């Protein structure tokens, strides 16, 4: 488990829970959606994360390179993640069909 501070140097870096520390464990790294760059030093990642000792869930959010700071993100159960993938797949297929008809 990694223990992080919610606020550092007066800046907000993660979800606030009554001014307490938040425990998290990245159980599995799935992949990087958008890599960090010179002008934006955060990776947008998909990971399996356990928050505060809870059940590990699929998590989409931006992290700094050493995973000590994060921004707000989206946490999904496995079934919700599969539904998201299906909705995305349908959207892409419909967009491709629309482009072909023009």
N, C-alpha and C positions, 0 to 999 in steps of 0.2 A: 504494500500500500504506500502511496505517496501522499504526504500531507502538505497542502498548499494554503497560502494565505489568500483570502478573498481580495484584500486591498494591499497594494504595495506602492509606496511613494505617492499616495493619494490618488492612484489611478485604479479603475475598476477592471479586473481581469477575469472574472468568472461569476457564477451564480452566487448571490448573497443569501446566506442562511443565518439570520439573526446574528450577524457579525462573528460567526464561528468559522473555524477551519472546515474545509471540505476534504474528505478522504476519497480517493479514487484509485482504481487500478486498471490500467489498459491491459486487458486480458489477451487481446489479439489485435494486431494491426492489419486492417484489410487493404487499405490503399490510400493514396493521395489523389484528391480530385484536382486541386490547384496547388502547385508548388510555390514555396516562398520565392520572392524576387528581391532585387536590390531595393525596390521602392515599397514593397509590402512583405515584411519579414515573417509572415504567418503561413503555415501550410493548412489548407482546407483538407481534412482527412475523414476517412470512415474507419472507425475502430469499434471493437467490442469492449465496453467499459462497465465496470462495477462502481457505482457511486455510493459512498457511505456504507459499504459492506453489503449492499443490496444485490439483487439478481443482475447479472451482466446483461447489457442490452446494446443494440447497435446504436452508435453515436456518430453524428455528423457535426463537426465544428472545426473552428480554426485553432491551431496550437502553435506555440513557439517551437523552435527546433529541439529543445531538450525536454519538452512536455512538462514544464513547470508552470506555464501560464496558458490559459485558454480563454476564448471568447464565448459568447452565448451560442448555443447550438441546439440540435434536435436529437432527442433520444427516442428510439423506436424499439418495440418488441419485434421479434423475428417475423411474425405474421404481418405486422404493419410494414416492415421493410420489404417483404415480398410483394405486398399490395402496391407499394410505391414503385417498385421495379415494373410491375405489370402496367400500372397507369402510365409510367414513362414510356414503356414499349409501345403502348397503344397510341400515345401522343406522337411519337416518332413515326410510326407507320402511317398515321393519318396525315402528318405533315408531308411525308414522302409522296403519298398518293395525290395530295393537293398540288404539289410541285409538278408532278408528272402530267396532270390534266391541263395545266396552263400552257 
